[in-house]
Amino acid sequence: MPLSPPALGTALVIVVDPVRVGVEATACLSASERTQAERFHFEKDAIHWRACRAALRGVLGEALGIAPGAVGIDHGEHGKPELSPAGSGLHFNLSHCRDLALIALCQDGAVGVDIEPADRAPTLLGCEDAFCHPGEISLLPDEAGPRATMLMDLWTRKEALLKALGTGMSLAPQSVSVADPPASYADDARFRDLRLHALRGAALERHVACLAAPASVSRILLKDWPGTG
């Protein structure tokens, strides 16, 4: 069945395997998207980026009932992609790592999503001051394994939250706490309407993923794309 925009109160998260996105699907990419792909130093990275962007266009096209190439995508002040024109009321966000991509759709308001390979967690050890709020650092366990796991959870939560806000990491991540407790972001007027949701599913067993969505969202659906019927 074709995708439909999620109902109010629901966020739809599409799980994409970029390898399953055929080269022919990338024909929908715009000239500026092709130029952006050409900036990658390694061709494998360009192929991966094209596949993820083509999947985004495919998902949005299905949801809007138009051809992928006809989807108008602009960028906000800090580079966050958004529909143009924005009259459909559909909000989206894309995140991809080396082997998977997530596309979040919502009609309640802006969303942000992040996905990371779980085995990347140890690389965050020693980087605490680069993205952690002092209150978060005080809660970190001393043992390397649990510390790395908590750092990865903090990273994905923070990335999703700041992407929903539209700033990404251009807003100092150290200024915001997403640890629970004390998740100070809930008391910050900029984030007061946003809530964080850990994403779990069979396809995400080796990943850490998080969605930031409006507080009015009470239901989150995960769906593979392209669907299997």
Phi, psi and omega in degrees: 000140177297153176291147172237153175302141179295149177292161174302141182088359182233139170248135178252125179245118182265128178261122185241130168266107185302333180296332181278355179271107185294158180302325182298332181293335183284357178296342181280350184294145179283169179299320181292325177293320177296320178297318179297319179297327181290347181281346180291139181290321182254135182297327179298325178289324177294318179298315180298315181296317179299318181297316180294319180290323177294322177297319178301313179296322179296316179296312180296321179299316178298314183295327183266350180074032178228169179292145180306321181289344181270355180290123179272122181238120174253183178226137180287186184305323182255018174092004180289127178295144178208157181291145175225122354288162185273014186294341182291339183078006181267126177254148182213164173204147182238138170222141176217147174240198190293336186228353180217161173225150175237136176237119181258135178236142182199143176255355182280336183160188185297144178231159174220143181220148176217141176225137179221148172293134182299328183286359175279346187309314182300337181289347180274348177297131183091354180256012186307315183292342184282335183216356183264139171290146179308323179294328177290318181299323181294341181265351184291135176290158181281326183293135189302313184299303178298327179295315179297320179298316180292323178298319179294321177297316178298318182299310183292321178298316183291317179299314180298317182297313183288332175290322177296320178295330179102000182266334191059205183283009174290339169271125185309114182296336179292345183274356185234134176254128176244005178293151181231108351274169356258112182280085187294342182300330182293340179261001180266126184304330181292331185247005191300332181267008182249146176228149182258141182225122173291137180257128181223145179179168183304321182287347185250016185300329181255023182225163171241127184219149182215146177240134169253124184219162178303151182299337179288348179279118180245355183225131178236126180248137174252137183216138176280150175220136357291151184290165179254012177100000000 
